[in-house]
């Protein structure tokens, strides 16, 4: 059974920002594209921007998005490497069954850590996908992790213009 895990950065400038008209249009454009994956689960990190980014997709699919505190970017004071591991491990707890298609909207550091953590579970090293600083992940950017029977088989950057 094929599924996908879509890791999506919110379209706003900050996690608690209201979406501007342009950002709202971007969220609707993302919904147009992401609905093609037919996700069954929408998970949002805390903060208005994530929920607002997923709202058009939730509306299109008649789904209720869930806010997951485990997707917060509030790592304790650790070295950057340890903070990434901590964020990834905590974010893994929020994920649904890997055989279901899900969209996870969060802040860039959480998504980068989650990408590496999910890949590591299946024996893949995706650290090269996150060599850029996580803060440089553009609004509305991210990755699509393709799975076969819950196991990671491919990763593509998410870039919807």
C-alpha positions as CSV (number, residue, x, y, z in Angstrom):
1,X,0.0,0.0,0.0
2,X,1.5,3.4,-1.1
3,X,1.3,6.4,1.2
4,X,3.1,9.7,1.8
5,X,4.3,11.8,4.6
6,X,4.3,15.4,3.6
7,X,6.4,17.7,5.7
8,X,5.3,21.3,5.1
9,X,6.6,24.6,6.5
10,X,3.8,27.1,7.2
11,X,3.4,29.9,4.7
12,X,3.7,32.8,7.2
13,X,6.8,34.6,8.2
14,X,6.5,33.6,11.9
15,X,4.7,30.8,13.7
16,X,2.1,33.0,15.4
17,X,1.5,35.4,12.5
18,X,-1.8,35.8,10.7
19,X,-1.6,35.1,7.0
20,X,-1.5,38.0,4.6
21,X,-3.7,37.9,1.5
22,X,-0.7,36.6,-0.5
23,X,0.1,34.0,2.0
24,X,-3.5,32.9,2.1
25,X,-3.5,32.5,-1.6
26,X,-0.3,30.4,-1.3
27,X,-2.1,28.2,1.3
28,X,-4.9,27.6,-1.1
29,X,-2.5,26.8,-3.9
30,X,-0.8,24.2,-1.7
31,X,-4.2,22.8,-0.9
32,X,-4.9,22.4,-4.6
33,X,-1.7,20.4,-5.0
34,X,-1.7,18.4,-1.7
35,X,-5.3,17.2,-2.1
36,X,-4.0,15.1,-4.9
37,X,-2.2,12.9,-2.3
38,X,-5.6,12.3,-0.6
39,X,-4.2,12.7,2.9
40,X,-6.3,11.3,5.7
41,X,-4.5,13.1,8.6
42,X,-3.6,16.7,9.0
43,X,-1.2,17.5,11.9
44,X,-0.3,21.1,12.9
45,X,2.4,22.4,15.1
46,X,1.3,24.9,17.7
47,X,0.9,28.4,16.4
48,X,-1.6,30.1,14.3
49,X,0.4,30.0,11.0
50,X,0.4,26.2,10.8
51,X,-3.3,25.8,11.5
52,X,-4.0,28.6,9.0
53,X,-1.8,27.0,6.4
54,X,-3.6,23.7,6.7
55,X,-7.1,25.3,6.8
56,X,-7.7,25.4,3.0
57,X,-6.7,21.7,2.7
58,X,-8.9,20.7,5.6
59,X,-11.8,22.5,4.0
60,X,-11.2,20.9,0.6
61,X,-11.0,17.4,2.1
62,X,-13.6,17.8,4.9
63,X,-11.0,16.9,7.5
64,X,-10.3,18.2,10.9
65,X,-6.7,19.2,11.6
66,X,-5.2,18.2,14.9
67,X,-2.7,20.4,16.8
68,X,0.2,18.3,18.2
69,X,2.3,19.9,20.9
70,X,5.1,17.4,20.0
71,X,5.6,19.4,16.8
72,X,6.7,22.5,18.7
73,X,10.1,24.0,18.0
74,X,10.8,24.7,21.6
75,X,13.9,22.5,22.2
76,X,15.7,22.8,25.5
77,X,19.1,24.5,25.6
78,X,21.3,21.9,23.9
79,X,23.9,21.9,21.2
80,X,22.3,22.3,17.8
81,X,22.9,18.6,17.0
82,X,21.4,17.4,20.2
83,X,18.5,19.8,19.8
84,X,17.8,18.4,16.3
85,X,17.8,14.8,17.7
86,X,15.5,15.9,20.6
87,X,13.1,17.6,18.2
88,X,13.0,14.7,15.8
89,X,12.4,12.1,18.5
90,X,9.6,14.1,20.0
91,X,8.0,14.9,16.7
92,X,8.0,11.1,15.8
93,X,5.5,10.6,18.6
94,X,2.9,12.8,16.8
95,X,2.9,10.8,13.6
96,X,0.1,8.5,12.6
97,X,0.4,5.0,11.2
98,X,3.0,5.2,8.4
99,X,0.7,3.4,6.0
100,X,-1.6,6.4,6.1
101,X,-1.0,9.6,4.1
102,X,-0.5,12.6,6.4
103,X,0.4,16.3,6.1
104,X,2.5,17.7,8.9
105,X,2.8,21.4,9.1
106,X,5.4,22.8,11.5
107,X,8.4,25.1,11.8
108,X,11.5,24.4,9.6
109,X,13.8,23.0,12.4
110,X,11.1,20.5,13.4
111,X,10.6,19.4,9.8
112,X,14.3,19.0,9.1
113,X,14.7,16.9,12.3
114,X,11.6,14.8,11.5
115,X,12.9,14.1,8.0
116,X,16.1,12.7,9.3
117,X,14.4,10.8,12.1
118,X,11.8,9.1,9.9
119,X,14.4,8.1,7.4
120,X,16.6,6.7,10.1
121,X,13.8,4.4,11.3
122,X,13.9,2.7,7.9
123,X,17.8,2.6,7.7
124,X,18.2,5.6,5.4
125,X,20.6,8.5,5.9
126,X,19.0,11.7,4.7
127,X,21.3,14.2,6.5
128,X,22.3,15.4,3.0
129,X,18.8,16.6,2.4
130,X,19.1,18.9,5.4
131,X,22.5,20.4,4.9
132,X,21.1,23.8,4.3
133,X,20.3,25.6,7.6
134,X,16.7,24.7,8.5
135,X,15.8,28.4,8.7
136,X,16.3,28.6,4.9
137,X,13.4,26.3,4.2
138,X,11.1,28.6,2.3
139,X,7.5,29.3,3.5
140,X,5.4,26.6,2.0
141,X,8.4,24.4,1.3
142,X,9.2,21.0,2.6
143,X,9.5,17.3,1.5
144,X,7.2,14.5,0.3
145,X,8.3,11.2,1.8
146,X,6.9,8.4,-0.4
147,X,6.3,5.1,1.4
148,X,5.4,1.6,0.4
149,X,3.7,-0.4,3.1
150,X,4.9,2.2,5.6
151,X,8.5,2.0,4.6
152,X,10.3,5.0,3.1
153,X,11.2,4.5,-0.6
154,X,11.8,8.0,-1.9
155,X,12.0,11.7,-0.8
156,X,11.2,14.6,-3.1
157,X,11.4,18.3,-2.2
158,X,8.1,20.0,-2.0
159,X,8.0,23.1,-4.2
160,X,4.6,24.5,-5.3
161,X,4.7,27.8,-7.0
